[in-house]
Amino acid sequence: MPNPSRLRAAALTVSAVLLSSVLAGCGDDAKADEDLTAQELSWKDCPAPSAAEGGGSAPSPLPDGARWQCATMKAPLDWDDPKGDTIDLALIRAKTSGDKSRRIGSLIFNFGGPGGSGVTTLPAFGEDYETLRTRYDLVSFDPRGVGRSAPVECEDDQQLDAYFQQDATPDDAAERTALLKNTRQFNEACEKNSERILPHVRTTDAARDLDLMRQVLGDDKLYYFGISYGTELGGVYAHLFPKRVGRAVFDAVVDPTQDPEQGSLGQAKGFQLALDNYAEDCTSQEELCPVGDSPQDVKDRIAQLLEDLDRKPIPGILPRQLTQTAATSGIAQALYSKDFWPYLTEGLQDAYDGDGRILMSLADSMNGRNENGEYSNITAANIAINCADDKPRYDAAYVERKLPEFRAASPLFGDFLAWGMISCTAWAVPGAADHPDVSAPGAAPILVVGNTGDPATPYEGAHRMVEALGKGVGVELTYKGQGHGAYDSKNKCVQSAVNGYLLDGKVPSAGTVCS
């Protein structure tokens, strides 16, 4: 099944952190073992991404011919035992294109997930950040448990094909039993294959890795661009190391005040809003909308399609079939960006005619499956990080009681997101907290950018992040747009504000609105 918590995580509402034992001795002045802070990185041309990173070709040079360089950094496996065993974290960078005398430092990106590979994502979007490269080295990394960084491993590719094909929204006792059994088998595979790393993938661990990275890269402050779950990671860093925060931007903001249930319910509302906006946009064009005559007709036809697929799947990417679950994942993936809406329209048209290939391709993108049938480890890492972070554990009886509330929030996505809450029920590692602590008194200003049409990290989360960071820290900027995030929408107002802060230290006025 497409892990419904991947919507959460892809949407990235992980909740997290802070067992008292993790916090012990972790104040702002905490340092890693001296040998690790003094390590020198050996930067070399990047290899092709590993299977866990998603596979593919080595990153192409940037437009000015600059080559991407990769290195590994050693970090403690267990931050409570910093002189003990170590793991290797994979890093990537593009050196600054500007005058070296004006270089500020390294700008570190986390693109979310949790579970997304920064080593593959940064080059994919590298050209979008060329202005920022005039004064920074652009740097990203595979967080612990992800990609090349001590990856969490659970089921193999064949097992994952079956996992993502199963019915994620059970309608009767037999389907519910099957879902619970398959979830338990997946979690047991994670424990069997990744027992060593599972207790050490909390967001607090990744935040401490960030501070080690800052030191190894030679910066007195952390310069940071966090997107989606990356905003949660940035908030936890700011809480642990407020005096180390340099210039930081949070885009597509996770609500740090919500527990997993509240986050999933918020996403149900967010994806429903995005679907409403898609249906309105399609039917408002001069040309006839090919998937419905009115916004409600569009949504009714999609609901009927999913109901039909629940009874009888249609051919997808052979030999696999497009199931109700796969179609729901594909639709959700298309709602992440307005640029994907034409693919959604085409995919729906084809599905109504019995061809599920486009919607299945979108679902494969959501689930980290490439054309060769190989899966990245994004689902395994996503579940592992979420479950290590999130203290609540929900059983099937609890989910069933909550279904009416989720269905009211979204007739289309409600069941899917509600049942996703069982992902951590039988997890081997206890969760840390109901939600992350991001309070950061004394930190430098952090620019917090919320998008009113964001399906995965609903707009309200930006204001709550600002409040949670504390007075004088969070500075809110609103983008009236569609899709997940704001900076990569190419909106000039948003990019000008972000670039002005990161490059020149100009903090925009709180409450600035871009449209």
Helices and strands as residue ranges (DSSP letters): H 4-10, H 20-23, H 34-37, E 44-45, E 69-76, E 86-94, G 100-102, E 105-110, H 118-125, G 126-129, G 132-134, E 136-141, H 157-165, H 173-194, G 198-200, H 203-216, E 222-227, H 229-240, G 242-244, E 245-251, H 260-284, H 295-311, E 314-315, E 321-322, H 324-334, G 338-340, H 341-352, H 357-367, H 378-389, H 396-409, H 414-419, G 420-424, E 446-453, H 460-469, E 474-482, G 487-489, H 492-504, E 512-514
